[in-house]
């Protein structure tokens, strides 16, 4: 009788382990990576390149490089980019998704401020450009650095974020009252002013970012193993 009573708890323990197993399986499956995410993420990269390319074309083919054009160009670029980031953040999960929403919101708000201060002049434009690209650059750089061990596309975030920060720093060195006369025989050339430098630099930055994002997006689209990218991005669910 004693041997029978000692062996009786075994079935109960087995039942407990069996009951717990499905719960553990459900927890594991809930964080399972979505292998199709990489197939969609390249679209976000191309979409981000579109406002940058438009800004580049507008500045390149415009004779007017005044502060007003800078306000309009920066505002439209920032509003469109911010909307794309917020909408595209749905393709991500965990920490990158949160930071992309914050970055998109900050970018869009900066664009609205730029459009609302068109007549404020060059000093305000210099401040807006420097502050906006510094803030968004830091956010994207942090996203990339925190995700560099879990997703290969973190490299794109690091590069774009770093470019934004460098551009913000470079803008600080543009003197507000700078004006330099340029003389070319038999040709009328307007003076090289701070607004000309700033707006031109904004167009050059936009061109660089547009080219990089297009290359990154097409490279991701044509990657032989796009599903691996989706797996890596989604792995942030467990580490965020």
Residue frames relative to the residue before (quaternion, step in Angstrom):
aa qw qx qy qz dx dy dz
X 1.0000 0.0000 0.0000 0.0000 0.00 0.00 0.00
X 0.6456 0.5278 -0.3285 0.4436 3.56 0.95 -0.78
X 0.6489 0.5172 -0.3288 0.4508 3.58 1.00 -0.75
X 0.6319 0.5291 -0.3314 0.4593 3.55 1.05 -0.70
X 0.6786 0.4926 -0.2975 0.4564 3.58 0.91 -0.89
X 0.6529 0.5181 -0.3299 0.4433 3.61 1.04 -0.65
X 0.7141 0.4591 -0.2648 0.4574 3.58 1.02 -0.69
X 0.5147 0.6916 -0.3986 0.3129 3.59 1.21 -0.30
X 0.6385 0.5365 -0.3730 0.4065 3.72 0.94 -0.57
X 0.5045 0.6864 -0.4163 0.3178 3.61 1.15 -0.46
X 0.6748 0.4766 -0.3231 0.4618 3.63 0.79 -0.86
X 0.6301 0.5372 -0.3469 0.4406 3.59 1.04 -0.75
X 0.6564 0.5038 -0.3128 0.4664 3.59 0.95 -0.84
X 0.6372 0.5296 -0.3236 0.4569 3.52 1.03 -0.79
X 0.6439 0.5205 -0.3147 0.4641 3.56 1.03 -0.81
X 0.6401 0.5243 -0.3267 0.4567 3.59 1.03 -0.79
X 0.6605 0.4998 -0.3114 0.4658 3.57 0.93 -0.86
X 0.6483 0.5193 -0.3163 0.4582 3.57 1.02 -0.81
X 0.6632 0.5113 -0.3044 0.4539 3.58 1.02 -0.82
X 0.6762 0.4951 -0.2974 0.4573 3.56 1.08 -0.73
X 0.5714 0.6473 -0.3761 0.3361 3.56 1.07 -0.70
X 0.6739 0.4811 -0.3298 0.4534 3.65 0.81 -0.82
X 0.6250 0.5419 -0.3495 0.4399 3.60 1.04 -0.73
X 0.6569 0.4988 -0.3059 0.4755 3.56 0.96 -0.87
X 0.6395 0.5292 -0.3245 0.4536 3.57 1.01 -0.77
X 0.6550 0.5101 -0.3187 0.4573 3.55 1.01 -0.82
X 0.6353 0.5212 -0.3318 0.4634 3.60 1.01 -0.77
X 0.6640 0.5064 -0.3037 0.4587 3.56 0.95 -0.87
X 0.6921 0.4814 -0.2854 0.4558 3.57 0.93 -0.89
X 0.6009 0.5842 -0.3694 0.4014 3.58 1.12 -0.59
X 0.7412 0.3497 -0.2226 0.5280 3.58 1.14 -0.53
X 0.3506 0.7454 -0.4997 0.2679 3.56 1.20 0.31
X 0.5042 -0.6877 0.4284 0.2988 3.59 -0.87 0.86
X 0.3759 -0.6937 0.5700 0.2294 3.50 -1.19 0.65
X 0.3056 -0.8133 0.4676 0.1627 3.58 -0.23 1.22
X 0.6426 0.5328 -0.3351 0.4369 3.62 1.21 -0.25
X 0.4482 0.7175 -0.4537 0.2802 3.62 1.20 -0.15
X 0.6477 0.5379 -0.3225 0.4326 3.58 0.96 -0.82
X 0.6051 0.5647 -0.3527 0.4366 3.58 1.14 -0.56
X 0.7329 0.4126 -0.2315 0.4888 3.59 1.12 -0.55
X 0.5995 0.6290 -0.3668 0.3324 3.57 1.01 -0.70
X 0.5847 0.5926 -0.3828 0.4005 3.61 1.06 -0.61
X 0.5792 0.5881 -0.3749 0.4220 3.59 1.14 -0.57
X 0.6339 0.5342 -0.3293 0.4521 3.59 1.02 -0.76
X 0.6363 0.5256 -0.3283 0.4594 3.59 1.01 -0.76
X 0.6707 0.4805 -0.2970 0.4807 3.58 0.93 -0.89
X 0.6389 0.5323 -0.3270 0.4490 3.58 0.99 -0.82
X 0.6484 0.5105 -0.3181 0.4666 3.59 1.00 -0.76
X 0.6404 0.5417 -0.3266 0.4356 3.58 1.11 -0.62
X 0.5815 0.6308 -0.3741 0.3521 3.60 1.10 -0.63
X 0.6888 0.4453 -0.3180 0.4756 3.69 0.74 -0.87
X 0.6302 0.5326 -0.3378 0.4529 3.59 1.03 -0.72
X 0.6586 0.4991 -0.3098 0.4702 3.59 0.99 -0.81
X 0.6381 0.5215 -0.3295 0.4608 3.59 0.99 -0.78
X 0.6474 0.5139 -0.3154 0.4661 3.58 0.96 -0.87
X 0.6307 0.5394 -0.3271 0.4520 3.58 1.00 -0.81
X 0.6834 0.4879 -0.2871 0.4610 3.58 0.87 -0.95
X 0.6476 0.5257 -0.3248 0.4459 3.59 0.93 -0.87
X 0.6996 0.4562 -0.2756 0.4759 3.59 0.86 -0.94
X 0.6483 0.5428 -0.3266 0.4225 3.58 0.95 -0.84
X 0.7889 0.3258 -0.1624 0.4951 3.58 0.85 -0.95
X 0.5621 0.5793 -0.4003 0.4338 3.58 1.21 0.32
X 0.3979 -0.7121 0.5330 0.2248 3.54 -0.98 0.91
X 0.6857 0.4683 -0.2592 0.4932 3.55 1.22 -0.56
X 0.0083 -0.7937 0.6076 -0.0278 3.56 -0.57 1.16
X 0.2408 0.8007 -0.5088 0.2050 3.53 1.02 0.83
X 0.6827 -0.4731 0.3639 0.4214 3.53 -1.35 0.17
X 0.6052 0.5670 -0.3589 0.4283 3.60 1.08 -0.68
X 0.6482 0.4918 -0.3174 0.4870 3.58 0.98 -0.80
X 0.6253 0.5442 -0.3352 0.4477 3.56 1.05 -0.73
X 0.6367 0.5204 -0.3179 0.4720 3.57 1.00 -0.84
X 0.6891 0.4813 -0.2861 0.4600 3.58 0.84 -0.99
X 0.6782 0.4953 -0.2964 0.4549 3.56 0.88 -0.93
X 0.6658 0.4925 -0.3017 0.4724 3.58 0.91 -0.90
X 0.6663 0.5244 -0.3106 0.4297 3.57 0.92 -0.92
X 0.6847 0.4726 -0.2923 0.4716 3.58 0.84 -0.97
X 0.6434 0.5281 -0.3171 0.4546 3.58 0.94 -0.87
X 0.7025 0.4776 -0.2771 0.4490 3.57 0.84 -0.97
X 0.6468 0.5146 -0.3317 0.4548 3.60 0.94 -0.81
X 0.6766 0.4833 -0.2944 0.4711 3.60 0.88 -0.92
X 0.6683 0.4976 -0.3045 0.4617 3.58 0.90 -0.90
X 0.6444 0.5291 -0.3212 0.4491 3.58 0.96 -0.83
X 0.6533 0.5057 -0.3112 0.4697 3.57 0.96 -0.85
X 0.6498 0.5160 -0.3162 0.4599 3.59 0.96 -0.84
X 0.6575 0.5133 -0.3143 0.4533 3.59 0.96 -0.83
X 0.6686 0.4973 -0.3063 0.4603 3.59 0.90 -0.89
X 0.6793 0.4693 -0.2889 0.4847 3.58 0.92 -0.89
X 0.7002 0.4827 -0.2740 0.4491 3.58 0.89 -0.90
X 0.5250 0.6497 -0.4096 0.3668 3.60 1.20 -0.39
X 0.5532 0.6175 -0.3923 0.3985 3.59 1.19 -0.39
X 0.6036 0.5585 -0.3575 0.4427 3.59 1.22 -0.35
X 0.6982 0.4362 -0.2558 0.5068 3.58 1.24 -0.34
X 0.2293 -0.7530 0.5972 0.1540 3.51 -1.34 0.16
X 0.7957 0.3365 -0.2192 0.4535 3.53 -1.29 0.26
X 0.8530 -0.1489 0.1247 0.4845 3.53 -1.16 -0.72
X 0.6484 0.5130 -0.3549 0.4363 3.69 0.82 -0.78
X 0.6344 0.5358 -0.3414 0.4404 3.58 0.98 -0.78
X 0.6634 0.5083 -0.3050 0.4567 3.59 0.91 -0.91
X 0.6920 0.4783 -0.2806 0.4622 3.57 0.87 -0.95
X 0.6263 0.5237 -0.3457 0.4627 3.60 1.06 -0.63
X 0.6298 0.5156 -0.3365 0.4736 3.60 1.02 -0.72
X 0.6535 0.4995 -0.3130 0.4748 3.59 0.94 -0.86
X 0.6605 0.5080 -0.3060 0.4604 3.57 0.92 -0.90
X 0.6629 0.5037 -0.3070 0.4611 3.58 0.94 -0.85
X 0.6479 0.5175 -0.3179 0.4597 3.57 1.00 -0.80
X 0.6545 0.5046 -0.3048 0.4734 3.58 0.93 -0.92
X 0.6527 0.5204 -0.3125 0.4533 3.59 0.96 -0.87
X 0.6784 0.4916 -0.2937 0.4603 3.58 0.87 -0.93
X 0.6434 0.5122 -0.3233 0.4682 3.59 0.96 -0.82
X 0.6394 0.5196 -0.3217 0.4666 3.58 1.00 -0.80
X 0.6416 0.5239 -0.3182 0.4611 3.57 1.05 -0.73
X 0.6406 0.5162 -0.3229 0.4678 3.56 0.99 -0.81
X 0.6441 0.5163 -0.3194 0.4654 3.58 0.98 -0.84
X 0.6448 0.5231 -0.3209 0.4557 3.60 0.98 -0.84
X 0.6779 0.4777 -0.2924 0.4762 3.59 0.95 -0.80
X 0.6762 0.4984 -0.2914 0.4576 3.57 1.09 -0.68
X 0.7435 0.3573 -0.2073 0.5259 3.60 1.23 -0.30
X 0.1257 0.8393 -0.5197 0.0985 3.58 1.05 0.75
X 0.7551 0.3938 -0.2156 0.4777 3.58 0.94 -0.80
X 0.4564 0.7269 -0.4260 0.2861 3.59 1.24 0.09
X 0.5197 -0.6806 0.3940 0.3339 3.58 1.20 -0.30
X 0.7646 -0.4252 0.2767 0.3975 3.51 -1.41 0.06
X 0.6417 0.5351 -0.3667 0.4092 3.67 0.79 -0.78
X 0.6618 0.4901 -0.3047 0.4785 3.58 0.96 -0.84
X 0.6384 0.5265 -0.3273 0.4561 3.58 1.00 -0.79
X 0.6318 0.5266 -0.3280 0.4646 3.58 0.97 -0.81
X 0.6665 0.4992 -0.3010 0.4648 3.57 0.93 -0.89
X 0.6688 0.5118 -0.3035 0.4457 3.57 0.90 -0.94
X 0.6568 0.5103 -0.3139 0.4579 3.59 0.90 -0.92
X 0.6918 0.4812 -0.2840 0.4574 3.56 0.83 -0.98
X 0.6954 0.4782 -0.2844 0.4548 3.59 0.83 -0.96
X 0.6765 0.5127 -0.3032 0.4331 3.58 0.89 -0.94
X 0.7313 0.4212 -0.2545 0.4723 3.58 0.77 -0.97
X 0.5855 0.5464 -0.3776 0.4648 3.58 1.16 -0.44
X 0.6882 0.4871 -0.2855 0.4556 3.58 0.87 -0.97
X 0.7153 0.4350 -0.2669 0.4773 3.58 0.79 -0.98
X 0.6107 0.5534 -0.3506 0.4448 3.57 1.10 -0.64
X 0.6500 0.5066 -0.3112 0.4733 3.57 0.97 -0.86
X 0.6574 0.5188 -0.3188 0.4439 3.59 0.90 -0.89
X 0.7029 0.4494 -0.2827 0.4734 3.59 0.85 -0.90
X 0.6224 0.5347 -0.3396 0.4598 3.58 1.06 -0.69
X 0.6426 0.5088 -0.3175 0.4769 3.58 0.98 -0.81
X 0.6222 0.5383 -0.3367 0.4580 3.58 0.99 -0.82
X 0.6931 0.4808 -0.2802 0.4581 3.56 0.88 -0.91
X 0.6761 0.4995 -0.3037 0.4484 3.59 0.90 -0.89
X 0.6911 0.4708 -0.2838 0.4693 3.58 0.99 -0.77
X 0.7337 0.3992 -0.2264 0.5010 3.58 1.22 -0.42
X 0.4198 0.7638 -0.4369 0.2225 3.59 1.24 -0.11
X 0.6991 0.4553 -0.2791 0.4754 3.61 1.12 -0.52
X 0.7353 0.4271 -0.2279 0.4743 3.57 1.22 -0.25
X 0.8101 0.1110 -0.0747 0.5708 3.62 1.17 -0.29
X 0.4725 -0.6944 0.4635 0.2824 3.61 -0.88 0.86
X 0.6242 0.5487 -0.3571 0.4263 3.63 1.10 -0.51
X 0.4402 0.6821 -0.4653 0.3527 3.60 1.23 -0.03
X 0.5607 0.6023 -0.3823 0.4203 3.58 1.16 -0.53
X 0.6391 0.5190 -0.3272 0.4638 3.59 1.01 -0.78
X 0.6504 0.5108 -0.3141 0.4663 3.58 0.98 -0.82
X 0.6440 0.5186 -0.3218 0.4613 3.58 0.99 -0.79
X 0.6714 0.5028 -0.3001 0.4542 3.58 0.90 -0.94
X 0.6994 0.4607 -0.2796 0.4694 3.60 0.77 -1.00
X 0.6514 0.5062 -0.3165 0.4683 3.58 0.98 -0.79
X 0.6558 0.5107 -0.3070 0.4636 3.55 0.98 -0.81
X 0.6321 0.5261 -0.3283 0.4646 3.58 1.02 -0.77
X 0.6472 0.5243 -0.3168 0.4537 3.57 0.99 -0.82
X 0.6643 0.4962 -0.3049 0.4685 3.57 0.97 -0.84
X 0.6527 0.5108 -0.3167 0.4613 3.59 0.95 -0.84
X 0.6432 0.5155 -0.3195 0.4674 3.57 1.01 -0.81
X 0.6402 0.5276 -0.3223 0.4560 3.59 0.98 -0.83
X 0.6601 0.4955 -0.3058 0.4746 3.58 1.00 -0.80
X 0.6490 0.5311 -0.3177 0.4424 3.59 0.95 -0.88
X 0.6240 0.5593 -0.3376 0.4287 3.58 1.02 -0.79
X 0.6098 0.5853 -0.3478 0.4056 3.58 1.07 -0.70
X 0.6854 0.4918 -0.2799 0.4582 3.59 1.16 -0.51
X 0.5266 0.6108 -0.4268 0.4091 3.61 1.25 0.15
X 0.3371 -0.7487 0.5284 0.2159 3.64 -0.55 1.08
X 0.5137 -0.6736 0.4396 0.2986 3.56 -0.87 0.95
X 0.7673 0.3656 -0.1863 0.4928 3.58 0.96 -0.85
X 0.3452 0.7661 -0.4905 0.2310 3.60 1.18 0.32
X 0.1574 0.7591 -0.6202 0.1197 3.57 -1.01 0.90
X 0.0076 0.8058 -0.5882 0.0681 3.54 -0.71 1.11
X 0.3514 -0.7384 0.5395 0.2003 3.55 -0.76 1.07
X 0.1560 -0.7728 0.6114 0.0683 3.55 -1.03 0.88
X 0.1278 -0.8074 0.5749 0.0350 3.55 -0.77 1.06
X 0.0545 0.7636 -0.6393 0.0720 3.55 -0.80 1.11
X 0.4893 -0.6899 0.4402 0.3016 3.61 -0.68 1.03
X 0.8584 0.0796 -0.0995 0.4968 3.54 -1.04 0.94
X 0.7014 0.3918 -0.2785 0.5263 3.57 1.08 0.58
X 0.3123 -0.7384 0.5697 0.1805 3.56 -0.98 0.88
X 0.0107 -0.8020 0.5951 -0.0508 3.54 -0.62 1.17
X 0.4114 -0.7086 0.5050 0.2715 3.61 -0.74 0.93
X 0.6209 -0.5539 0.4038 0.3802 3.54 -1.21 0.51
X 0.4320 -0.6621 0.5472 0.2750 3.53 -1.18 0.65
X 0.0220 -0.8294 0.5562 -0.0477 3.57 -0.38 1.25
X 0.7017 -0.4554 0.3412 0.4287 3.53 -1.33 0.14
X 0.6466 0.5173 -0.3243 0.4573 3.59 1.01 -0.78
X 0.6245 0.5334 -0.3362 0.4609 3.57 1.05 -0.75
X 0.6631 0.5009 -0.2982 0.4696 3.57 0.96 -0.90
X 0.6829 0.5014 -0.2960 0.4411 3.57 0.87 -0.97
X 0.6880 0.4666 -0.2901 0.4741 3.59 0.81 -0.96
X 0.6454 0.5124 -0.3223 0.4659 3.58 1.00 -0.76
X 0.6482 0.5074 -0.3122 0.4742 3.57 1.02 -0.81
X 0.6159 0.5430 -0.3383 0.4597 3.59 1.09 -0.73
X 0.6599 0.4962 -0.3009 0.4772 3.56 1.01 -0.81
X 0.6465 0.5137 -0.3219 0.4633 3.59 1.01 -0.78
X 0.6351 0.5183 -0.3240 0.4723 3.58 1.01 -0.81
X 0.6622 0.5101 -0.3072 0.4548 3.58 0.89 -0.94
X 0.6408 0.5237 -0.3254 0.4574 3.59 1.00 -0.79
X 0.6552 0.5172 -0.3096 0.4554 3.58 0.94 -0.88
X 0.6772 0.4838 -0.2901 0.4725 3.57 0.92 -0.92
X 0.6386 0.5352 -0.3320 0.4422 3.60 0.95 -0.84
X 0.6662 0.4937 -0.3032 0.4696 3.59 0.88 -0.93
X 0.6662 0.5067 -0.3144 0.4478 3.59 0.87 -0.90
X 0.6861 0.4905 -0.2956 0.4487 3.58 0.86 -0.94
X 0.6285 0.5211 -0.3415 0.4656 3.60 1.03 -0.71
X 0.6592 0.4980 -0.3091 0.4710 3.58 0.92 -0.89
X 0.6655 0.5021 -0.3041 0.4611 3.58 0.93 -0.89
X 0.6705 0.5087 -0.3019 0.4478 3.57 0.96 -0.86
X 0.6854 0.4665 -0.2862 0.4804 3.57 0.90 -0.89
X 0.6165 0.5356 -0.3510 0.4581 3.59 1.05 -0.68
X 0.6624 0.4936 -0.3028 0.4752 3.57 0.99 -0.81
X 0.6421 0.5307 -0.3211 0.4505 3.59 1.01 -0.81
X 0.7579 0.3794 -0.1989 0.4920 3.56 0.96 -0.87
X 0.3782 0.7259 -0.4930 0.2950 3.56 1.27 0.14
X 0.4987 -0.6765 0.4557 0.2933 3.57 -0.99 0.83
X 0.7822 0.2269 -0.1242 0.5668 3.59 1.16 -0.50
X 0.0055 -0.8444 0.5356 -0.0033 3.62 0.57 1.09
X 0.5850 0.5977 -0.3868 0.3884 3.58 1.08 -0.61
X 0.5983 0.5832 -0.3642 0.4114 3.57 1.09 -0.60
X 0.6100 0.5458 -0.3506 0.4550 3.55 1.14 -0.64
X 0.6473 0.5169 -0.3188 0.4606 3.55 0.94 -0.86
X 0.6336 0.5297 -0.3277 0.4589 3.57 1.00 -0.81
X 0.6837 0.4947 -0.2955 0.4478 3.56 0.89 -0.90
X 0.6502 0.5132 -0.3253 0.4561 3.58 0.94 -0.85
X 0.7007 0.4774 -0.2778 0.4515 3.55 0.84 -0.93
X 0.5532 0.6193 -0.4074 0.3800 3.59 1.15 -0.36
X 0.5155 0.6359 -0.4193 0.3925 3.58 1.27 -0.20
X 0.5009 0.6542 -0.4343 0.3639 3.60 1.18 -0.32
X 0.7413 0.4087 -0.2319 0.4792 3.52 0.95 -0.82
X 0.7415 0.4123 -0.2404 0.4716 3.60 1.15 -0.34
X 0.5503 0.6301 -0.4063 0.3675 3.57 1.21 -0.32
